[in-house]
Each structure stands twice: as C-alpha cells, then as structure tokens.
C-alpha cells in the first residue's frame, strides 16, 4: 500500500471533495483556498489538487464552431479585409476554397480554425472573443 503525506491544504481539498457538507466546509476554509501557491506544492500535492479542481474547457462547443459562417475564397478580391493566407497554417488560400469567417471578419481554413477554437475562444489575430452568427 502506497501512502502519500498531504499538506493540510491538500487534505482540506480532499475533505471537501468527499464531504456531503462541502458548502459549509468551503466557507470555513475559504481563506486557505485563496492562499494556495501551486509553485510551492510537491508533485503529489499538484496531482491531488488537479483531482479536486478538475479541468475546464477554454474553447468553444462543437455546436458553436459548426454554426460559424463560411465563405468561398476568390483570388484577388479583398474579402472583408482578410489576408490571402491562413495565419494558423501559413498556407495561401486557393481559389474557390471554403473558409470559416469569424464575427471579427477574419477568415481561416475551416480545419485550422476549428482546431484552434476547440481550445481558445478568441480570434488568433485580433483576440476578439468569437461568437456564432446566431449570437450577433
């Protein structure tokens, strides 16, 4: 049997996770939570903290990404002030290629921007938060 010695802060995090009265306990240890500095935790404590905190997606949902409008690229036309190449993969657009258009009017290869938006909610060029056409 392997035993880990947890700091009091991590022990309290674990206790919150297991306790049915976690809301009351959370109020009691709120100050402890705010004082946690991940740089001062051991590897085992970081793993325990990760289990308690969990993960949060910073990207957009698949439905929101799918709802973004698309355009067909035409060589020589300055569509919405966009570039002639995708800033994500750095390849030039080809005539007739379908691009995804963001609410900020920047366009990208669909595959490139879809992968980007799975992990980021902002345009890679101007950092504007992306919204679907239904939300505009």
Backbone as a chain_set.jsonl record, in Angstrom:
{"seq": "XXXXXXXXXXXXXXXXXXXXXXXXXXXXXXXXXXXXXXXXXXXXXXXXXXXXXXXXXXXXXXXXXXXXXXXXXXXXXXXXXXXXXXXXXXXXXXXXXXXXXXXXXXXXXXXXXXXXXXXXXXXXXXXXXXXXXXXX", "coords": {"N": [[0.841, -1.185, 0.0], [0.608, 2.151, -0.913], [1.467, 5.222, 0.518], [0.75, 8.637, 0.772], [1.905, 11.686, 2.014], [0.007, 14.369, 2.65], [-0.171, 17.889, 2.398], [-1.683, 20.134, 4.825], [-3.426, 21.847, 3.41], [-4.005, 20.496, 0.984], [-5.141, 18.225, 2.075], [-7.462, 19.35, 3.128], [-8.684, 20.088, 0.728], [-9.2, 17.555, -0.353], [-10.942, 16.636, 1.598], [-13.124, 18.318, 1.204], [-13.998, 17.38, -1.257], [-14.945, 14.841, -0.617], [-16.833, 15.207, 1.381], [-20.267, 15.409, 2.312], [-21.241, 17.742, 3.267], [-20.019, 19.84, 1.991], [-20.335, 22.557, 1.268], [-20.624, 24.086, 3.63], [-18.143, 23.517, 4.775], [-16.479, 24.571, 2.862], [-16.892, 27.325, 3.181], [-15.664, 27.652, 5.625], [-12.966, 27.127, 5.099], [-12.233, 28.955, 3.159], [-10.331, 31.042, 3.16], [-7.975, 29.552, 3.242], [-7.993, 28.318, 0.733], [-7.601, 30.51, -0.993], [-4.984, 31.124, -0.411], [-3.335, 29.258, -1.589], [-0.436, 28.428, -3.284], [0.572, 27.25, -6.216], [3.211, 26.927, -7.059], [4.631, 26.246, -4.835], [3.93, 23.693, -4.16], [4.352, 20.122, -3.858], [4.975, 17.435, -6.229], [3.115, 15.34, -5.794], [1.183, 16.714, -4.324], [0.331, 18.531, -6.254], [-0.84, 16.77, -8.091], [-2.961, 15.825, -6.499], [-4.331, 18.219, -6.099], [-5.07, 18.76, -8.739], [-6.923, 16.706, -9.146], [-8.983, 17.521, -7.501], [-9.636, 20.13, -8.346], [-10.123, 19.764, -11.08], [-10.841, 19.924, -14.63], [-11.262, 22.525, -17.03], [-12.831, 23.545, -19.915], [-11.527, 25.794, -22.23], [-12.259, 26.405, -24.692], [-14.579, 26.654, -27.518], [-17.853, 25.186, -27.895], [-18.651, 22.263, -29.884], [-20.991, 22.618, -31.312], [-21.246, 25.417, -31.457], [-18.961, 26.049, -32.931], [-19.596, 24.747, -35.319], [-21.677, 26.328, -36.153], [-20.62, 28.628, -37.198], [-20.242, 31.024, -39.838], [-19.396, 30.413, -43.308], [-17.298, 31.177, -46.148], [-16.563, 31.425, -49.677], [-13.4, 31.539, -51.024], [-12.006, 33.961, -53.191], [-9.599, 34.563, -55.541], [-7.664, 37.496, -55.573], [-9.691, 39.206, -54.689], [-10.457, 41.417, -52.055], [-11.713, 40.239, -49.508], [-13.584, 41.292, -46.926], [-11.346, 42.522, -45.844], [-9.477, 40.547, -45.268], [-6.556, 38.383, -45.131], [-4.505, 36.843, -47.748], [-3.71, 34.411, -47.031], [-3.788, 31.74, -44.643], [-3.369, 32.463, -41.292], [-2.86, 30.623, -39.364], [-1.939, 28.064, -40.379], [-0.326, 29.064, -42.312], [-0.509, 28.736, -45.052], [-1.26, 29.621, -48.438], [-4.477, 30.69, -49.533], [-6.6, 28.906, -51.77], [-8.225, 29.421, -54.907], [-11.726, 29.404, -54.747], [-11.808, 27.918, -52.433], [-13.283, 26.88, -49.364], [-13.734, 28.878, -46.573], [-13.754, 29.571, -43.049], [-15.52, 32.123, -41.49], [-15.033, 34.437, -38.972], [-16.725, 36.313, -36.343], [-15.378, 38.701, -36.128], [-14.599, 39.201, -38.642], [-12.271, 38.036, -39.648], [-10.842, 35.457, -41.602], [-10.284, 31.909, -42.031], [-8.763, 28.7, -42.856], [-11.1, 26.117, -42.575], [-10.556, 23.712, -41.12], [-8.242, 24.446, -39.724], [-9.067, 26.673, -38.083], [-11.145, 25.483, -36.675], [-9.842, 23.556, -35.08], [-8.308, 25.321, -33.559], [-10.314, 26.788, -32.208], [-11.376, 24.891, -30.537], [-9.808, 24.921, -28.328], [-9.416, 27.574, -27.712], [-11.214, 30.62, -27.252], [-10.991, 32.89, -28.697], [-10.196, 35.012, -31.484], [-7.297, 34.287, -33.397], [-5.852, 36.39, -34.506], [-6.817, 39.039, -33.766], [-7.676, 38.704, -31.194], [-10.315, 38.91, -30.407], [-13.261, 37.885, -28.781], [-14.877, 35.022, -29.94], [-18.009, 34.684, -31.506], [-20.992, 33.014, -32.485], [-22.838, 33.29, -35.606], [-25.496, 33.368, -34.994], [-25.532, 34.568, -32.564], [-24.897, 37.149, -33.039]], "CA": [[0.0, 0.0, 0.0], [1.389, 3.365, -1.033], [0.899, 6.329, 1.289], [1.26, 9.973, 0.479], [1.686, 12.669, 3.055], [-0.543, 15.572, 2.033], [-0.146, 19.092, 3.219], [-3.024, 20.42, 5.362], [-4.282, 22.468, 2.399], [-4.486, 19.455, 0.078], [-6.047, 17.397, 2.859], [-8.748, 20.04, 3.183], [-9.292, 19.967, -0.598], [-9.721, 16.185, -0.446], [-12.075, 16.555, 2.508], [-14.245, 18.976, 0.536], [-14.47, 16.527, -2.327], [-15.618, 13.672, -0.075], [-17.816, 15.565, 2.401], [-21.575, 15.846, 1.815], [-21.496, 19.086, 3.772], [-18.893, 20.597, 1.464], [-20.569, 24.002, 1.201], [-20.267, 24.663, 4.928], [-16.71, 23.388, 4.945], [-15.847, 25.512, 1.94], [-16.918, 28.641, 3.808], [-14.698, 27.657, 6.728], [-11.579, 27.134, 4.625], [-12.11, 29.845, 2.003], [-9.055, 31.745, 3.222], [-6.929, 28.594, 2.908], [-8.036, 28.141, -0.717], [-7.025, 31.679, -1.645], [-3.564, 31.207, -0.109], [-2.601, 28.181, -2.243], [0.505, 28.822, -4.328], [0.96, 25.999, -6.864], [4.664, 26.834, -7.193], [5.199, 25.728, -3.599], [3.406, 22.357, -3.904], [5.103, 18.991, -4.387], [4.342, 16.758, -7.355], [1.95, 14.621, -5.288], [0.183, 17.707, -3.955], [-0.222, 19.058, -7.502], [-1.752, 15.75, -8.606], [-4.169, 15.849, -5.666], [-5.027, 19.469, -6.403], [-5.674, 18.579, -10.053], [-8.104, 15.855, -8.993], [-10.039, 18.287, -6.838], [-10.012, 21.271, -9.17], [-10.664, 19.254, -12.329], [-10.449, 20.643, -15.831], [-12.264, 23.424, -17.596], [-12.565, 23.819, -21.32], [-11.459, 27.219, -22.557], [-12.66, 26.549, -26.076], [-15.997, 26.719, -27.87], [-18.51, 23.894, -28.094], [-18.688, 21.815, -31.275], [-22.174, 23.223, -31.937], [-20.938, 26.818, -31.755], [-17.995, 26.056, -34.032], [-20.315, 24.341, -36.536], [-22.616, 27.381, -36.568], [-19.899, 29.777, -37.763], [-20.467, 31.136, -41.286], [-18.263, 30.149, -44.188], [-17.275, 31.919, -47.412], [-15.685, 30.87, -50.707], [-12.304, 32.463, -51.325], [-11.802, 34.332, -54.591], [-8.284, 35.169, -55.727], [-7.643, 38.892, -55.984], [-10.688, 40.052, -54.022], [-10.141, 41.677, -50.641], [-12.937, 39.915, -48.785], [-13.631, 41.733, -45.535], [-10.028, 42.94, -45.37], [-8.699, 39.418, -44.792], [-5.303, 38.079, -45.83], [-4.569, 35.839, -48.808], [-3.221, 33.153, -46.475], [-4.254, 31.393, -43.291], [-2.302, 32.788, -40.339], [-2.623, 29.472, -38.489], [-1.059, 27.107, -41.063], [0.523, 29.893, -43.167], [-0.646, 28.37, -46.458], [-2.096, 30.515, -49.224], [-5.799, 30.198, -49.897], [-6.772, 28.587, -53.182], [-9.467, 29.942, -55.472], [-12.892, 28.557, -54.522], [-11.687, 27.201, -51.162], [-14.231, 27.307, -48.343], [-13.095, 29.388, -45.355], [-14.652, 29.93, -41.953], [-15.462, 33.554, -41.194], [-15.362, 34.736, -37.58], [-17.522, 37.525, -36.153], [-14.488, 39.854, -36.294], [-14.374, 39.252, -40.091], [-11.069, 37.327, -40.06], [-11.189, 34.145, -42.157], [-9.263, 30.876, -41.876], [-9.146, 27.359, -43.283], [-12.043, 25.575, -41.594], [-9.893, 22.749, -40.234], [-7.302, 25.181, -38.861], [-9.75, 27.465, -37.06], [-11.922, 24.579, -35.822], [-8.918, 23.025, -34.063], [-7.949, 26.438, -32.676], [-11.456, 27.176, -31.373], [-11.633, 23.845, -29.544], [-9.018, 25.222, -27.133], [-9.403, 29.024, -27.489], [-12.463, 31.282, -27.633], [-10.672, 34.189, -29.294], [-9.559, 35.055, -32.806], [-5.839, 34.289, -33.242], [-5.255, 37.639, -35.0], [-7.181, 40.252, -33.01], [-8.026, 38.289, -29.83], [-11.729, 39.189, -30.14], [-13.977, 36.666, -28.436], [-15.636, 34.536, -31.083], [-19.419, 34.378, -31.294], [-21.608, 32.468, -33.699], [-23.66, 34.26, -36.338], [-26.783, 33.431, -34.312], [-25.387, 35.428, -31.393], [-24.586, 38.537, -33.447]], "C": [[0.884, 1.244, 0.0], [0.69, 4.48, -0.277], [1.565, 7.625, 0.861], [0.95, 10.859, 1.673], [1.214, 13.938, 2.351], [-0.416, 16.746, 2.98], [-1.549, 19.338, 3.759], [-3.954, 21.029, 4.319], [-4.854, 21.421, 1.46], [-5.436, 18.521, 0.818], [-7.428, 18.046, 2.929], [-9.451, 19.99, 1.837], [-9.927, 18.593, -0.749], [-10.969, 16.042, 0.427], [-13.308, 17.202, 1.895], [-14.855, 18.051, -0.496], [-15.299, 15.366, -1.778], [-16.774, 14.02, 0.86], [-19.151, 15.96, 1.794], [-21.923, 17.26, 2.272], [-20.432, 20.054, 3.251], [-19.125, 22.101, 1.406], [-20.216, 24.684, 2.514], [-18.761, 24.626, 5.147], [-15.965, 24.364, 4.041], [-15.823, 26.92, 2.524], [-15.876, 28.747, 4.912], [-13.274, 27.797, 6.209], [-11.353, 28.033, 3.413], [-10.774, 30.577, 1.999], [-7.9, 30.82, 2.844], [-6.848, 28.414, 1.401], [-7.342, 29.294, -1.43], [-5.519, 31.779, -1.436], [-2.73, 30.146, -0.814], [-1.726, 28.751, -3.348], [1.007, 27.543, -4.991], [2.467, 25.834, -7.025], [5.319, 26.23, -5.955], [4.734, 24.311, -3.272], [4.307, 21.295, -4.513], [4.34, 18.372, -5.554], [3.062, 16.052, -6.906], [0.823, 15.58, -4.907], [-0.464, 18.323, -5.203], [-1.186, 18.061, -8.139], [-3.062, 15.742, -7.828], [-4.99, 17.107, -5.941], [-5.73, 19.37, -7.753], [-6.923, 17.724, -10.0], [-9.27, 16.633, -8.414], [-10.552, 19.402, -7.742], [-10.652, 20.808, -10.466], [-10.165, 20.067, -13.508], [-11.601, 21.496, -16.321], [-11.881, 23.712, -19.037], [-12.557, 25.329, -21.548], [-11.925, 27.476, -23.977], [-14.167, 26.633, -26.256], [-16.559, 25.312, -28.026], [-18.507, 23.552, -29.585], [-19.871, 22.447, -32.01], [-21.92, 24.68, -32.317], [-19.969, 26.917, -32.926], [-18.697, 25.735, -35.348], [-21.241, 25.44, -37.045], [-21.934, 28.606, -37.178], [-20.091, 29.825, -39.283], [-19.203, 30.819, -42.085], [-18.417, 30.944, -45.485], [-16.392, 31.158, -48.402], [-14.65, 31.919, -51.071], [-12.21, 32.696, -52.831], [-10.477, 35.067, -54.698], [-8.424, 36.611, -56.189], [-8.678, 39.776, -55.315], [-10.287, 40.224, -52.566], [-11.422, 41.489, -49.836], [-12.8, 40.319, -47.326], [-12.254, 42.106, -44.982], [-9.154, 41.797, -44.899], [-7.442, 39.228, -45.633], [-5.553, 37.096, -46.962], [-4.029, 34.493, -48.324], [-3.759, 32.977, -45.057], [-3.118, 31.659, -42.308], [-2.009, 31.642, -39.381], [-1.647, 28.504, -39.144], [-0.08, 27.787, -42.017], [0.521, 29.474, -44.635], [-1.556, 29.359, -47.162], [-3.447, 29.865, -49.488], [-5.831, 29.92, -51.387], [-8.134, 29.075, -53.636], [-10.602, 28.925, -55.284], [-12.869, 27.787, -53.217], [-12.67, 27.768, -50.142], [-13.471, 27.682, -47.067], [-14.151, 29.656, -44.304], [-14.421, 31.389, -41.604], [-15.891, 33.779, -39.745], [-16.142, 36.042, -37.5], [-16.697, 38.802, -36.319], [-14.089, 40.06, -37.754], [-13.039, 38.682, -40.535], [-11.485, 35.94, -40.543], [-9.989, 33.208, -42.102], [-9.72, 29.607, -42.576], [-10.038, 26.775, -42.186], [-11.37, 24.627, -40.617], [-8.96, 23.453, -39.247], [-8.039, 25.892, -37.724], [-10.6, 26.583, -36.151], [-11.048, 23.994, -34.724], [-8.516, 24.106, -33.065], [-9.085, 26.733, -31.692], [-11.857, 26.107, -30.361], [-10.897, 24.146, -28.237], [-8.959, 26.709, -26.798], [-10.708, 29.628, -27.969], [-12.231, 32.591, -28.372], [-9.996, 34.028, -30.644], [-8.037, 35.09, -32.628], [-5.171, 35.585, -33.709], [-5.546, 38.806, -34.063], [-7.608, 39.967, -31.567], [-9.455, 38.664, -29.431], [-12.416, 37.877, -29.819], [-14.903, 36.288, -29.575], [-17.074, 34.254, -30.664], [-19.968, 33.839, -32.592], [-22.466, 33.526, -34.36], [-25.028, 34.413, -35.69], [-26.733, 34.37, -33.115], [-25.138, 36.873, -31.751], [-25.806, 39.394, -33.454]], "O": [[1.795, 1.369, 0.818], [-0.519, 4.669, -0.405], [2.772, 7.689, 0.626], [-0.13, 10.786, 2.26], [1.946, 14.513, 1.545], [-0.537, 16.609, 4.198], [-2.516, 18.808, 3.212], [-5.155, 20.757, 4.338], [-6.048, 21.44, 1.163], [-6.431, 18.072, 0.248], [-8.445, 17.364, 2.803], [-10.674, 19.864, 1.785], [-11.059, 18.475, -1.218], [-11.939, 15.397, 0.029], [-14.417, 16.692, 2.049], [-16.076, 17.944, -0.604], [-16.265, 14.951, -2.418], [-17.628, 13.166, 1.1], [-19.187, 16.759, 0.858], [-22.815, 17.894, 1.708], [-19.999, 20.962, 3.96], [-18.158, 22.858, 1.491], [-19.581, 25.739, 2.518], [-18.173, 25.587, 5.643], [-14.934, 24.914, 4.427], [-14.83, 27.633, 2.374], [-15.277, 29.803, 5.112], [-12.462, 28.504, 6.806], [-10.356, 27.87, 2.709], [-10.149, 30.717, 0.948], [-6.948, 31.254, 2.196], [-5.752, 28.361, 0.844], [-6.578, 29.073, -2.37], [-4.839, 32.455, -2.208], [-1.51, 30.135, -0.649], [-2.203, 29.461, -4.233], [1.795, 26.815, -4.387], [2.953, 24.707, -7.118], [6.451, 25.752, -6.028], [5.094, 23.772, -2.226], [4.945, 21.519, -5.542], [3.199, 18.744, -5.829], [2.033, 16.158, -7.574], [-0.35, 15.291, -5.141], [-1.663, 18.604, -5.21], [-2.227, 18.452, -8.667], [-4.141, 15.663, -8.415], [-6.218, 17.046, -6.005], [-6.858, 19.84, -7.901], [-7.882, 17.982, -10.726], [-10.419, 16.419, -8.8], [-11.76, 19.592, -7.882], [-11.633, 21.404, -10.91], [-9.187, 20.807, -13.399], [-12.768, 21.21, -16.05], [-10.743, 24.078, -19.331], [-13.462, 26.043, -21.114], [-11.982, 28.623, -24.42], [-14.927, 26.676, -25.288], [-15.814, 24.361, -28.264], [-18.378, 24.432, -30.437], [-19.768, 22.774, -33.192], [-22.337, 25.124, -33.387], [-20.131, 27.762, -33.806], [-18.432, 26.368, -36.37], [-21.557, 25.484, -38.234], [-22.614, 29.527, -37.628], [-20.101, 28.784, -39.94], [-18.087, 30.947, -41.583], [-19.522, 31.331, -45.865], [-15.568, 30.337, -47.998], [-14.995, 33.058, -51.388], [-12.318, 31.767, -53.632], [-10.26, 36.074, -54.025], [-9.21, 36.911, -57.088], [-8.554, 41.0, -55.37], [-9.829, 39.278, -51.924], [-12.122, 42.451, -49.523], [-11.997, 39.752, -46.585], [-12.027, 42.012, -43.776], [-8.174, 42.035, -44.194], [-7.287, 39.826, -46.698], [-6.659, 36.58, -47.123], [-3.903, 33.55, -49.106], [-4.128, 33.937, -44.382], [-2.019, 31.131, -42.477], [-1.013, 31.683, -38.658], [-0.632, 28.152, -38.541], [0.878, 27.166, -42.477], [1.441, 29.814, -45.38], [-2.504, 29.875, -46.57], [-3.546, 28.648, -49.645], [-5.176, 30.605, -52.173], [-9.079, 29.135, -52.85], [-10.46, 27.749, -55.617], [-13.821, 27.067, -52.915], [-12.867, 28.98, -50.062], [-12.672, 26.9, -46.552], [-15.306, 29.935, -44.627], [-13.285, 31.836, -41.445], [-16.977, 33.364, -39.34], [-16.212, 36.79, -38.475], [-17.246, 39.863, -36.615], [-13.333, 40.978, -38.071], [-12.688, 38.825, -41.706], [-12.376, 35.319, -39.963], [-8.838, 33.644, -42.123], [-10.906, 29.439, -42.861], [-9.748, 26.929, -41.0], [-11.59, 24.725, -39.41], [-8.902, 23.09, -38.072], [-7.689, 25.738, -36.554], [-10.763, 26.898, -34.972], [-11.46, 23.94, -33.565], [-8.398, 23.841, -31.868], [-8.851, 26.907, -30.496], [-12.603, 26.394, -29.425], [-11.305, 23.687, -27.17], [-8.503, 27.076, -25.716], [-11.255, 29.196, -28.984], [-13.182, 33.325, -28.645], [-9.314, 33.037, -30.904], [-7.536, 35.845, -31.794], [-4.028, 35.848, -33.337], [-4.623, 39.488, -33.615], [-7.871, 40.896, -30.804], [-9.768, 38.728, -28.242], [-12.191, 36.871, -30.492], [-15.625, 37.13, -30.11], [-17.328, 33.665, -29.613], [-19.475, 34.165, -33.672], [-22.787, 34.545, -33.748], [-25.659, 35.463, -35.815], [-27.758, 34.906, -32.696], [-25.161, 37.741, -30.878], [-25.726, 40.581, -33.771]]}, "num_chains": 1, "name": "protein.A"}
